[in-house]
């Protein structure tokens, strides 16, 4: 098989990575994808670093066994805590969530006051904070981080524009206006679905969708390595995605419809733990 015809592997601790997959389908529409959601062990955000690293290795091993040409870590927790584990156990390029998002935020921010929101594990790891400070040429960036743990269950319950969601969002984001941030990184795969709610609270702040930035980064990476599938090589315009879950999720079809805008077909179940 020609290398460029191999699939792109995307994995997340659950279904949030579907928002990342959506961006990849937008920017790399002619590629074929394998999506792995570790729904049996979601969420990763409250696990120990050791456990997260073990889960990350098992997800990586699965995608490597599928002979993918690129692995996308569509999970901010793994990107924050265990990206090195994925890279060490993979024989193909790896794209995480943090590097593309921080580069974009630094380019976009005019006053170098940048906010980050994410799960407890992502925020407490300081991965985004460290990456922003390290990548800032003049070292003049200020980073303000806040964990927003209730956003994930609210999104998965479909409470996108619910009054409760708006109330909780206002509480989580209440300090950011005092910091005068002009850019906010959405450091969790579920958060882009709350962009409208967040923008109502922080109307003058640019939002960085990490999944979108990862897709743009991957597009350039694959082009450089001559691994892109061209339009002429594609027979169908329908998204080509194989879905693998580690546990049955009764509302997966509904969530996929919410995240992707189309019904998830070709869903299989797999066991990862040794």
C-alpha positions in Angstrom: 0.0 0.0 0.0 1.2 3.5 -0.9 2.0 5.4 2.4 -0.3 8.3 1.5 -3.3 5.9 1.2 -3.0 4.7 4.8 -5.5 6.0 7.3 -5.1 8.7 9.9 -5.6 7.4 13.5 -7.4 9.6 16.0 -7.9 8.7 19.7 -9.5 10.2 22.7 -10.5 9.1 26.2 -14.1 9.2 25.0 -16.2 11.0 22.5 -14.9 14.6 22.8 -12.3 13.9 20.2 -15.1 13.9 17.6 -14.8 17.7 17.6 -11.2 17.2 16.5 -12.2 14.7 13.9 -14.7 17.2 12.6 -11.8 19.7 12.0 -9.7 17.1 10.3 -12.6 16.2 8.0 -12.9 19.9 7.2 -9.2 20.5 6.4 -8.2 17.0 5.2 -11.5 15.8 3.6 -10.0 13.2 1.3 -8.3 11.2 4.0 -9.6 8.0 5.6 -9.8 7.9 9.3 -9.9 5.5 12.3 -11.4 7.0 15.4 -10.8 5.2 18.8 -12.8 6.3 21.8 -11.8 4.7 25.1 -15.4 5.0 26.4 -14.9 2.2 28.9 -12.4 4.3 30.9 -13.6 7.9 30.3 -12.8 10.3 31.7 -9.0 10.4 31.9 -8.9 13.8 33.5 -9.2 12.5 37.1 -6.7 9.6 36.7 -3.1 9.5 37.9 -0.3 10.3 35.5 0.8 6.7 35.6 -2.6 5.4 34.6 -3.0 8.0 31.9 0.3 6.9 30.4 -0.7 3.3 30.5 -4.0 4.0 28.7 -2.2 6.2 26.2 0.2 3.3 25.3 -2.7 0.9 24.8 -4.5 3.3 22.5 -1.3 3.9 20.6 -0.6 0.2 20.2 -4.1 -0.3 18.8 -3.6 2.4 16.2 -0.1 1.2 15.3 -1.6 -2.3 14.7 -4.0 -0.7 12.2 -1.0 0.6 10.2 -2.0 4.2 10.2 0.2 7.0 8.7 -0.4 9.6 11.4 -1.6 9.5 15.0 -3.7 12.4 16.4 -3.9 12.6 20.1 -7.3 14.2 20.3 -7.2 14.3 24.1 -5.8 17.3 26.0 -5.2 15.2 29.1 -3.0 12.7 27.1 -1.4 15.6 25.2 -0.5 17.2 28.5 0.6 14.2 30.5 1.6 11.4 28.1 2.5 12.7 24.6 6.0 11.4 25.0 4.6 7.9 25.6 2.6 8.1 22.4 5.7 9.3 20.4 8.0 6.6 21.9 5.5 3.8 21.0 4.7 5.0 17.5 6.5 4.5 14.3 4.6 7.4 12.6 4.3 11.1 13.2 2.2 12.2 16.2 0.1 15.4 16.5 -1.0 16.5 19.9 -3.3 19.3 20.9 -1.0 21.7 22.8 1.8 22.8 20.4 -0.5 23.9 17.5 -2.8 25.8 19.8 -0.1 27.6 21.7 1.6 28.7 18.5 -1.6 30.1 17.2 -2.5 31.8 20.4 0.9 33.6 20.6 0.6 34.7 17.0 -3.0 36.0 17.5 -2.6 37.7 20.9 -1.8 41.4 20.7 -1.3 42.1 24.4 0.2 38.7 25.2 -2.4 38.0 28.0 -3.7 34.5 27.2 -6.3 32.4 29.0 -6.5 28.7 29.0 -9.5 26.5 30.1 -9.5 22.7 30.4 -10.0 19.7 32.6 -8.4 19.5 36.1 -5.7 17.2 34.8 -4.8 19.4 31.9 -4.7 22.6 33.9 -2.8 21.1 36.9 -0.2 19.6 34.5 0.8 23.2 33.5 1.4 21.9 30.0 -0.3 24.8 28.2 1.2 27.3 30.6 4.7 25.9 30.2 4.4 25.7 26.4 3.2 29.3 26.1 6.0 30.6 28.3 8.6 28.5 26.5 7.4 29.5 23.0 7.2 33.2 23.8 10.2 34.9 22.1 10.4 37.7 24.6 9.1 35.8 27.6 6.5 38.6 28.0 3.4 36.4 27.9 1.0 36.2 30.9 -1.0 33.0 31.2 -4.3 32.7 33.2 -5.6 29.2 33.5 -8.9 27.8 34.9 -10.3 24.3 35.1 -13.9 23.9 34.0 -14.8 20.3 35.0 -18.6 20.6 34.5 -18.4 21.6 30.8 -17.8 18.0 29.6 -20.9 16.4 31.2 -23.0 19.3 30.1 -21.9 18.9 26.5 -22.4 15.2 26.6 -25.9 15.6 28.0 -26.7 18.0 25.1 -27.0 21.0 27.3 -25.2 23.3 24.8 -27.4 26.4 25.1 -29.1 25.4 28.4 -29.5 28.1 31.1 -27.6 26.0 33.5 -24.6 25.8 31.2 -24.7 29.6 30.7 -24.8 30.1 34.5 -21.9 27.7 35.1 -19.9 29.2 32.3 -20.3 32.7 33.7 -19.1 31.4 37.1 -16.0 29.7 35.5 -15.1 32.6 33.3 -15.9 35.5 35.7 -12.2 36.3 36.5 -10.9 36.5 33.0 -12.2 40.1 32.3 -10.1 41.2 35.2 -7.0 39.8 33.6 -7.7 41.6 30.3 -7.0 38.6 28.2 -7.5 38.9 24.4 -7.1 35.3 23.5 -8.5 32.1 25.1 -7.4 28.5 24.4 -10.2 26.0 24.6 -8.1 23.3 26.2 -10.6 20.4 26.0 -12.2 18.7 23.0 -15.7 19.4 24.3 -15.3 23.1 24.7 -15.6 24.2 21.0 -19.3 23.2 21.2 -19.6 25.9 23.9 -17.9 28.6 21.8 -21.1 30.6 21.4 -21.8 30.6 25.2 -18.2 31.5 25.9 -18.2 34.4 23.4 -21.4 35.8 24.9 -19.5 36.1 28.2 -16.1 37.2 26.7 -17.2 39.0 23.5 -13.9 40.7 22.8 -11.8 37.6 23.3 -10.5 35.4 20.4 -11.1 31.7 20.9 -8.5 29.1 19.9 -10.0 25.8 18.9 -7.2 23.3 19.5 -8.7 20.7 17.2 -8.7 23.2 14.3 -5.1 24.2 14.9 -4.1 20.5 15.1 -5.8 19.9 11.8 -4.0 22.8 10.1 -0.7 21.6 11.6 -1.3 18.0 10.4 -2.2 19.3 6.9 1.2 21.0 6.6 3.0 18.1 8.1 1.6 15.5 5.7 2.2 17.8 2.8 5.8 18.2 3.7 6.2 14.4 3.9 4.2 13.8 0.7 1.6 11.8 2.6 -1.5 13.7 1.6 -4.3 12.0 -0.4 -5.3 14.0 -3.4 -8.9 14.7 -4.5 -8.2 12.7 -7.7 -7.6 9.6 -5.6 -11.0 9.7 -3.9 -14.0 7.9 -5.3 -16.7 9.0 -2.7 -17.2 12.4 -1.1 -18.7 10.8 1.9 -16.5 10.9 5.1 -14.6 7.6 5.4 -14.3 6.9 9.2 -14.1 3.6 11.1 -15.2 4.0 14.7 -13.9 1.9 17.5 -15.2 2.1 21.1 -14.1 0.2 24.2 -17.6 0.1 25.7 -21.1 0.4 24.5 -22.4 4.0 24.8 -26.1 4.3 24.3 -26.0 7.9 23.2 -23.0 7.7 20.9 -25.0 8.1 17.7 -26.6 11.3 19.2 -23.3 12.7 20.3 -21.7 11.9 17.0 -24.5 13.7 15.3 -24.0 16.7 17.6 -20.2 16.8 17.1 -19.9 15.7 13.4 -23.2 16.6 11.8 -23.7 13.1 10.4 -24.6 9.7 11.8 -21.7 7.5 12.9 -21.7 4.2 11.0 -19.2 1.4 10.9 -18.9 1.3 14.8 -17.0 -1.6 16.3 -16.0 -2.5 19.9 -12.5 -3.4 21.0 -10.8 -4.3 24.3 -7.5 -2.5 24.9 -6.4 -3.6 28.4 -3.9 -6.4 28.6 
